[in-house]
Amino acid sequence: LRASDPPEAAASDLADLIIRALGALDVTVWLRSREPGTLRLLAVRGCSSEPPPKELLGVLEKLADAPEPFAPRGRRGAPQIELDPDFLRQTNASYIVPLRSGGEIIGLLTVGSDRSGRSFDREAGELLRVLACHAAGELHKSELLKTQVEAREAEAFRSFSTFLLHDLK
């Protein structure tokens, strides 16, 4: 995963990597959008029963205090974070992995069960945590680079407009 890749391509590569490494049947990758509190779907693998929505509202606030990867469905010691049951059903999520960068959540991964139907072990959770940390950093850099390019383009346009208006006078 590289910051120079478009976010959709990076998310797709991340989903493929998780499927190959863990044998997960279902993976979704979500990234925050410019609208506050909204996540948009970047990549989906599996989830054949019913496609997940293209956007999610109100999930970022619920995950603010979430640990790294966690199981959303009542495991002992799992955090008590209430997520929409329809969302959990549509994504077949057995793990929720917040994507954190710079102290803030910039996205979310959902990972379904593995091919054997067993729960993921501690090592799988650690792998997901490391992958999420790397992916979040790269996706955040990509987001910041896009913002920087847009700001430079706007500044160049303002400079050109000022120059043009000055010459017209």
C-alpha positions in Angstrom: 0.0 0.0 0.0 1.3 3.4 -1.0 0.1 6.9 -0.5 0.6 7.6 -4.2 -2.0 5.0 -5.1 -5.6 6.1 -5.4 -7.5 5.3 -2.2 -9.8 2.8 -4.0 -6.8 0.9 -5.3 -5.1 0.9 -1.9 -8.3 -0.3 -0.2 -8.7 -3.0 -2.8 -5.2 -4.2 -2.3 -5.6 -4.2 1.4 -8.8 -6.3 1.2 -7.1 -8.8 -1.1 -4.1 -9.0 1.3 -6.4 -9.8 4.3 -8.3 -12.4 2.3 -5.0 -14.1 1.3 -3.3 -13.8 4.6 -6.1 -14.8 6.9 -8.4 -16.8 4.7 -11.3 -14.3 5.5 -14.4 -14.8 3.5 -15.6 -11.2 3.7 -13.7 -7.9 3.9 -14.9 -4.3 3.6 -12.8 -1.1 3.7 -14.3 2.2 4.6 -12.7 5.7 4.6 -14.1 8.9 6.1 -15.6 11.3 3.6 -15.5 15.1 3.6 -19.0 15.1 5.2 -18.5 15.0 9.0 -19.2 11.6 10.6 -19.6 9.8 7.3 -17.7 6.7 6.0 -17.7 5.7 2.4 -17.2 2.2 1.1 -13.9 1.9 -0.9 -13.6 -1.9 -1.3 -15.7 -5.0 -0.7 -14.8 -8.6 -1.0 -17.3 -11.4 -0.3 -20.4 -10.1 1.5 -22.5 -12.0 -1.1 -25.8 -12.2 0.8 -26.6 -8.5 0.6 -24.3 -5.7 -0.5 -23.3 -3.2 2.2 -24.4 0.4 1.9 -22.1 2.9 0.0 -22.1 5.2 3.0 -22.3 4.9 6.8 -23.4 7.6 9.3 -22.7 7.8 13.0 -20.1 5.0 13.2 -17.0 7.1 13.7 -18.3 8.5 17.0 -19.0 5.1 18.4 -15.5 3.9 17.5 -13.7 6.8 19.2 -12.8 4.7 22.2 -12.6 1.4 20.5 -9.4 -0.7 20.9 -7.6 -1.9 17.9 -9.4 -4.9 16.3 -12.4 -6.1 18.3 -15.2 -8.7 17.8 -18.6 -6.9 17.6 -20.6 -9.9 18.8 -20.5 -10.5 22.5 -17.2 -12.2 23.1 -15.9 -12.2 26.6 -13.8 -9.1 27.2 -15.0 -7.5 24.0 -15.9 -3.8 24.2 -19.6 -3.1 24.4 -19.9 -0.9 21.2 -23.4 -0.9 19.7 -23.2 -1.0 15.9 -26.1 -1.3 13.5 -27.2 -5.0 13.3 -28.0 -4.5 9.6 -24.4 -3.3 9.0 -23.0 -6.2 10.8 -25.2 -8.7 8.9 -24.4 -7.1 5.5 -20.7 -7.2 6.1 -20.7 -10.5 7.9 -18.3 -8.8 10.4 -16.6 -11.0 12.9 -13.9 -8.4 13.5 -14.1 -4.6 13.4 -10.7 -2.9 12.8 -10.6 0.9 13.2 -8.1 2.6 10.9 -6.2 5.2 13.1 -3.7 7.8 12.0 -2.6 10.8 13.8 -4.7 10.0 16.8 -8.0 10.0 14.9 -10.1 7.3 13.1 -9.9 7.8 9.4 -11.6 4.6 8.4 -12.7 1.1 9.3 -12.2 -2.5 8.2 -14.7 -5.3 8.7 -13.4 -8.8 8.5 -15.7 -11.8 8.2 -14.9 -15.3 9.5 -12.2 -17.5 8.1 -12.9 -20.3 5.6 -13.0 -22.9 8.4 -15.7 -21.0 10.3 -13.5 -20.7 13.4 -12.8 -17.4 15.2 -9.6 -15.6 14.5 -6.9 -16.1 17.1 -4.8 -13.5 18.9 -2.1 -13.6 16.1 -4.7 -12.8 13.5 -5.9 -9.9 15.6 -2.3 -8.7 15.8 -1.8 -9.0 12.1 -5.0 -7.0 11.5 -3.7 -4.3 13.9 -0.4 -4.0 12.1 -2.0 -3.9 8.6 -4.6 -1.4 9.8 -1.8 0.9 11.3 0.1 0.8 8.0 -3.0 1.2 5.8 -4.3 4.1 7.9 -1.0 5.9 7.6 -0.9 5.5 3.8 -4.6 6.4 3.3 -4.2 9.4 5.6 -1.1 10.6 3.6 -3.0 10.2 0.4 -5.9 12.3 1.8 -3.4 15.0 3.0 -1.6 15.0 -0.4 -4.9 15.4 -2.2 -5.8 18.3 0.1 -2.4 19.9 -0.5 -2.7 19.6 -4.3 -6.2 21.2 -4.2 -4.9 24.1 -2.1 -2.0 24.7 -4.4 -4.3 24.6 -7.5 -6.6 27.1 -5.8 -3.6 29.3 -4.9 -2.3 29.2 -8.5 -5.8 30.1 -9.8 -6.0 33.0 -7.4 -2.6 34.2 -8.4 -3.4 34.0 -12.1 -6.7 35.8 -11.5 -5.0 38.6 -9.6 -2.4 38.9 -12.4 -5.0 38.9 -15.1 -7.2 41.5 -13.3 -4.2 43.7 -12.7 -3.2 43.6 -16.4 -6.8 44.4 -17.5 -6.8 47.5 -15.3 
